[in-house]
Amino acid sequence: MRVKILQVIPDFGLGGIQKAGCVLAETMVRAGHQVLLLAEKTGPRFQPSCSWHRVMQGPRREALAEAACEFSPDVIHLHAPGYPEDLIRGLAGWPGEKPPLLVTTPVFGRPPEDRRLLALTRTCCVGVFTFYRLGRWLKQQPAEMVRNGIGYVPLTPFQPPPAEVDRDAARRALAIPEGTFVFGRVGRSQGGKWHPCYPQIIDAVLSADPGAQWISIGFPDDLRLARLRERWGDRFRSFPETTDYQFIAGVLSAMDVQLFWSQHGECFASTICEAAGMGTPTIAGVNPCQDNGQVEQVLEGVTGELVGTPAQAIAVLLRLGSDRSRLQPLRASTRQHAWTRWHVERVTADLLQLYEYWRSGKECSYVEVMLREHHELMRNYRRKVAALKAEGSLRHSAWEMALWSAESWTLFSAARRVKPYVRKVLDYGEHLQRHGMHRGSYAG
């Protein structure tokens, strides 16, 4: 069944929202559907040669209404950081007997302040984690969420590069000596996308393993980039942020493992997905009280390993670097998972199933997939994450309480307001721990 779909993204920039809209639209067009991809602003992903790429002219609410009336879509899918209330309310008053299905992807998964908006649009979360957390915030069970028009697909999906990448050739092109253990990261150069612990981990691994090398794209200047280059020379290499996906794929393929740690976490990190598609597993730091989509992407022994502290990350990297026999099966399972679960054609098919389910009300197989996957990936979530962050029963209980609090929308919202002050307290606690203060001296 062919469907007419109007996808709306903020702009044609480099972010995950933008990439998701672009790759989904392209895949739908190849499958024979009619698609119009509409954005408020242009950017590096805009392709003038694509007749279905369009930039809004004038105020966005009026521009969207005009485009929708002209295109007459079956589905309008809004991709945005949150629920764009003005657009949702504007489209809810669609004239005629058969309005299009309205779907919203609030990337960060925060509920709208006015909960009545949820009745005006279906919600497609970007992954299991945001679906799980939104359910906690709305106080709804997974099956109830699905009945109320809330689901998910993994966004951003994995899109293979334009040309196949040969890993050995990629390493030769980057002049990586044979037998080198390569770890690194690909990301945008915004500081918040990275974590201050990177220099510490890089220094520790390169110091302990003479056969290791770091390689990255988009490493921020303010994370002591110049000092790392000066200290390590050719063993620390970083390229500027780029839109060249073929080059990005080559760098990811050349790595033995990716190290992913973000200050704020990610709801569904495209860099983890892209690395996995190239067969590169990820060592990822968890973000317990923030966006923590890493827990669904980094599956223990399948696509990598989760860690809770820089010391854990260093230990894992040194272990993998010293025993390469662990890497080959891990690389194979990582690639298989990405190509079977996150591939753009699979994700597009799942999304089209959700559209049809929401339009017709008829049961579809993907609903069972969502509920089963949610159960498998999110059971014991708090206990698992707290165990990574804590050492000792007291700290474990404290992290469990913090995770429980983060699943209350009231407490989470309040915490965001006082976050700068909490961060200072946590930083001081970590300072005391680093300097060997005995637990018993502050137990009370």
C-alpha positions in Angstrom: 0.0 0.0 0.0 1.5 3.3 -1.1 1.3 6.2 1.4 1.7 10.0 1.1 3.9 11.2 4.0 4.8 14.7 5.0 8.0 14.7 7.2 8.8 17.9 9.1 12.3 18.5 10.6 13.7 21.7 12.2 16.3 22.2 9.5 18.7 20.4 7.2 21.6 20.5 9.7 23.9 17.7 11.0 21.9 16.6 14.1 20.2 13.3 14.7 16.7 14.7 14.2 17.7 16.0 10.8 19.5 12.8 9.7 16.5 10.7 10.8 14.1 12.7 8.7 16.4 12.7 5.7 17.2 8.9 5.7 13.6 7.9 6.4 12.3 10.1 3.7 14.9 8.8 1.2 14.1 5.1 2.0 10.3 5.7 1.8 10.8 7.3 -1.7 12.8 4.3 -2.8 10.0 2.0 -1.6 7.5 3.8 -3.8 5.9 6.1 -1.3 5.3 9.8 -2.0 7.2 12.0 0.5 7.7 15.7 1.1 10.5 16.6 3.5 9.9 20.0 4.9 12.3 22.1 7.1 12.3 25.5 8.6 15.9 26.2 7.5 18.4 25.0 5.0 21.7 23.3 5.9 24.3 20.8 4.7 21.8 17.9 4.3 19.6 19.9 1.9 19.8 18.6 -1.6 18.4 21.0 -4.2 18.3 18.2 -6.8 15.7 16.3 -4.6 12.2 17.5 -5.6 10.9 16.3 -2.2 13.3 18.5 -0.2 11.8 21.8 0.6 12.5 24.8 2.9 9.6 26.7 4.5 8.9 30.2 3.4 7.4 32.5 6.0 6.1 31.7 9.5 6.3 27.9 10.1 2.7 27.3 11.1 1.3 29.0 8.0 4.0 27.4 5.8 3.3 23.9 7.1 -0.5 24.4 6.6 0.1 25.6 3.1 2.4 22.7 2.2 0.0 20.2 3.8 -3.0 21.5 1.8 -1.0 21.3 -1.4 0.4 17.8 -0.8 -2.7 16.2 0.8 -0.7 13.7 2.9 -2.0 10.5 4.6 0.5 11.1 7.4 2.2 14.2 8.8 5.2 13.3 11.0 6.7 16.1 13.0 10.3 15.6 14.2 11.3 18.1 17.0 13.1 18.4 20.3 9.7 18.4 22.0 6.0 18.6 21.2 5.6 21.7 18.9 2.3 22.9 20.3 1.6 25.5 17.7 2.0 23.1 14.9 0.0 20.3 16.6 -2.9 22.6 17.4 -2.8 24.1 13.9 -3.0 20.7 12.3 -5.6 19.4 14.7 -8.2 21.6 13.1 -7.7 20.0 9.6 -10.7 20.6 7.4 -12.6 17.8 5.7 -13.9 14.3 6.7 -10.6 12.4 6.6 -7.7 14.3 8.3 -4.2 12.9 8.0 -2.7 10.9 10.8 -0.6 13.3 12.9 2.6 11.8 14.5 5.1 13.6 16.6 8.6 12.5 17.5 9.7 14.5 20.6 13.4 13.6 20.4 14.2 14.1 24.1 11.0 12.3 25.1 9.7 15.0 27.5 5.9 15.0 28.0 4.1 18.2 26.9 3.2 20.6 29.7 -0.3 20.5 28.4 -1.1 16.8 28.5 -4.2 17.3 26.3 -1.8 17.5 23.4 -1.3 13.8 23.6 -4.8 13.3 22.4 -4.2 15.3 19.3 -1.1 13.4 18.0 0.4 10.0 18.1 3.8 9.8 19.6 6.8 7.9 18.1 9.7 7.8 20.6 13.2 7.5 19.3 13.9 4.2 21.1 13.1 1.8 23.9 14.7 4.0 26.6 12.7 7.2 25.8 9.5 5.0 25.5 10.3 3.5 28.9 11.0 6.8 30.6 8.0 8.6 29.1 5.8 5.8 30.4 7.2 6.3 33.9 6.6 10.0 33.7 3.0 9.5 32.4 2.5 6.7 34.9 1.4 4.3 32.1 2.3 0.7 31.5 3.8 -0.2 28.1 0.6 -1.9 26.8 -1.4 1.1 27.9 0.9 3.4 26.2 0.5 1.6 22.9 -3.3 1.7 23.3 -3.0 5.5 23.9 -1.0 6.0 20.7 2.6 6.0 21.9 5.2 3.7 20.3 8.8 3.9 19.2 11.2 3.0 16.4 15.1 3.2 16.7 16.0 6.7 15.4 18.4 7.5 14.0 18.6 4.3 12.0 21.8 2.9 10.4 22.3 3.9 6.8 25.1 2.1 5.0 27.7 4.4 3.4 27.5 5.1 -0.3 30.3 2.6 -1.0 31.3 -0.5 0.8 34.2 0.0 3.3 37.1 -2.4 3.5 38.5 -2.2 7.1 42.1 -3.1 6.2 42.1 -0.5 3.4 40.6 2.1 5.7 43.4 1.5 8.2 46.1 1.7 5.5 44.6 4.9 4.2 44.9 6.4 7.7 48.5 5.1 8.0 47.6 3.0 11.0 50.5 0.6 11.8 49.6 -3.1 11.6 48.7 -4.6 15.0 47.8 -1.2 16.5 44.8 -1.2 18.9 42.7 1.8 17.8 40.1 3.4 20.0 38.3 6.7 19.3 35.1 8.5 18.8 33.1 10.3 16.1 30.9 13.2 17.0 29.9 16.8 16.5 32.4 19.2 18.0 29.9 20.7 20.5 31.4 20.4 23.9 28.1 19.0 25.5 28.3 16.1 23.1 31.5 14.9 24.7 32.6 14.5 28.4 35.5 16.1 30.4 36.8 12.6 31.2 38.1 11.9 27.7 41.6 13.4 28.2 42.0 11.3 31.4 41.0 8.1 29.7 43.1 8.8 26.6 46.2 9.6 28.6 45.8 6.5 30.8 45.3 4.1 27.9 48.1 5.5 25.7 50.4 5.5 28.7 49.7 1.9 29.7 49.5 0.4 26.1 52.4 1.5 23.8 50.6 -0.3 20.9 47.4 1.8 21.3 46.3 4.8 19.2 43.4 7.3 19.4 41.6 8.5 16.3 38.5 10.8 16.2 36.4 13.2 14.3 35.1 16.4 15.9 37.1 16.3 19.1 36.4 19.7 20.8 39.2 22.2 21.3 38.2 22.9 24.9 38.9 19.3 25.9 42.7 20.0 25.7 42.9 19.0 22.1 46.2 20.9 21.6 47.8 19.4 24.7 46.8 15.8 23.6 48.3 16.4 20.2 51.5 17.8 21.6 51.9 15.0 24.1 51.1 12.0 21.9 52.0 13.1 18.4 50.8 10.6 15.8 49.3 8.4 18.5 46.5 10.9 18.9 44.8 11.9 15.7 41.6 14.0 15.3 39.9 15.2 12.2 37.6 18.2 12.0 33.8 17.7 12.1 32.7 16.7 8.6 29.6 15.8 6.6 31.5 13.3 4.4 29.8 10.1 5.5 32.1 7.9 3.4 35.1 9.3 5.3 33.2 8.9 8.7 32.4 5.3 7.9 36.1 4.6 7.1 37.3 6.1 10.4 34.7 4.1 12.3 35.6 0.9 10.5 39.3 1.5 11.3 38.7 1.5 15.0 38.8 -1.6 17.1 36.3 0.0 19.6 34.6 3.3 20.1 34.6 5.2 23.4 31.3 7.0 23.8 30.7 9.4 26.7 28.5 12.5 26.7 27.9 15.1 29.4 24.1 14.9 28.9 23.8 11.5 27.4 21.8 10.7 24.2 18.3 9.3 23.6 19.5 7.3 20.7 23.1 8.1 19.5 23.6 7.9 15.8 27.3 7.6 16.3 26.8 4.3 18.2 24.5 3.1 15.5 26.9 4.1 12.7 29.9 2.5 14.4 27.9 -0.7 15.0 27.0 -0.9 11.3 30.7 -0.8 10.5 31.3 -3.6 13.0 32.8 -1.4 15.6 31.5 -2.0 19.2 31.2 0.8 21.7 32.3 1.2 25.3 29.7 3.7 26.6 29.4 5.6 29.9 25.9 5.6 31.4 24.1 8.8 32.3 21.7 7.6 35.0 19.7 10.8 35.7 19.8 12.2 32.2 19.3 10.9 28.7 20.5 7.3 28.8 19.7 5.7 25.5 23.1 4.0 25.6 21.5 1.2 27.7 19.5 0.0 24.8 22.2 0.4 22.2 25.2 -1.1 24.0 24.2 -4.7 24.8 26.8 -6.5 27.0 28.8 -8.9 24.9 26.7 -8.1 21.7 27.4 -4.5 20.7 29.9 -3.5 23.4 30.1 -2.8 27.1 28.5 -0.2 29.5 30.7 1.5 32.1 29.9 3.8 35.0 33.2 5.5 35.7 36.4 6.5 33.8 38.3 3.8 35.7 36.0 1.1 34.4 36.4 2.5 30.9 40.2 2.4 31.1 40.1 -1.2 32.4 37.8 -2.4 29.6 39.9 -0.7 26.9 43.2 -2.2 28.3 41.6 -5.6 28.5 40.4 -5.5 24.9 43.7 -4.1 23.8 45.7 -6.9 25.4 43.4 -9.7 24.3 42.4 -9.2 20.7 40.7 -12.6 20.5 37.7 -11.0 22.3 37.3 -8.4 19.6 36.6 -10.6 16.5 33.4 -12.2 17.8 32.3 -8.9 19.4 32.8 -7.1 16.1 30.7 -9.7 14.2 27.8 -9.6 16.7 27.9 -5.8 16.7 27.6 -5.6 12.9 24.8 -8.3 12.8 22.8 -6.4 15.4 23.0 -3.1 13.6 22.1 -4.6 10.2 19.2 -6.7 11.6 17.7 -4.2 14.1 18.8 -0.7 13.2 19.1 -0.8 9.4 17.2 2.0 7.8 15.1 -0.4 5.7 14.0 -2.4 8.8 13.3 0.8 10.8 11.3 2.3 7.9 9.2 -0.9 7.6 8.5 -0.8 11.3 7.5 2.9 11.2 5.2 2.2 8.3 3.6 -0.6 10.3 3.1 1.9 13.1 1.5 4.4 10.8 -0.9 1.7 9.5 -1.7 0.5 13.0 -2.6 4.0 14.1 -4.6 4.7 10.9 -6.6 1.5 10.8 -6.6 0.3 14.4 -5.8 -3.2 13.2 -3.2 -5.2 15.1 0.2 -5.5 13.7 3.2 -7.7 14.5 5.4 -4.7 15.4 3.4 -4.0 18.5 4.4 -7.3 19.9 8.0 -6.5 19.0 7.9 -3.3 20.9 6.4 -4.8 24.0 8.8 -7.8 24.0 11.9 -5.6 23.4 10.9 -3.2 26.1 10.6 -6.1 28.6 13.9 -7.6 27.6 16.0 -4.4 27.6 14.5 -2.4 30.4 13.8 -5.0 33.1 16.0 -4.4 36.2 17.1 -1.1 34.6 17.6 0.9 37.8 19.5 -2.0 39.5 21.8 -2.5 36.5 22.7 1.1 36.1 23.1 1.7 39.8 25.5 -1.2 40.0 27.7 0.4 37.3 27.9 3.8 39.1 28.2 2.6 42.7 30.7 0.8 44.8 29.4 -0.3 48.2 25.9 -0.8 49.4 25.4 2.8 50.6 26.3 4.4 47.2 24.3 1.7 45.4 21.2 2.6 47.4 21.8 6.3 46.8 22.0 5.7 43.0 18.9 3.6 43.0 17.1 6.4 44.8 18.4 8.9 42.3 17.2 6.7 39.4 13.8 6.3 41.0 13.6 10.1 41.4 14.5 10.6 37.7 11.4 8.5 36.8 9.1 11.0 38.4 8.4 14.0 36.1 7.8 16.3 39.1 11.2 15.4 40.6 13.0 15.3 37.3 11.7 18.8 36.4 12.7 20.1 39.8 16.1 18.5 39.5 16.7 20.3 36.2 16.2 23.6 37.9 18.7 22.9 40.7 21.1 20.8 38.6 23.9 23.3 38.7 24.0 23.2 42.5 23.7 19.3 42.5 26.6 19.1 40.0 28.8 21.0 42.4 28.0 18.6 45.3 28.7 15.6 43.1 31.9 17.1 41.8 33.0 17.6 45.4 32.1 14.0 46.3 34.1 12.7 43.4 37.0 14.9 44.5 37.0 13.4 47.9 36.8 9.9 46.5 39.8 10.5 44.2 41.8 11.7 47.1 41.2 8.6 49.1 38.8 9.9 51.8 37.6 6.8 53.8 34.0 6.0 53.4 33.5 5.7 57.1 34.5 9.3 57.7 31.4 10.6 56.0 29.0 7.7 56.5 26.8 9.8 58.8 
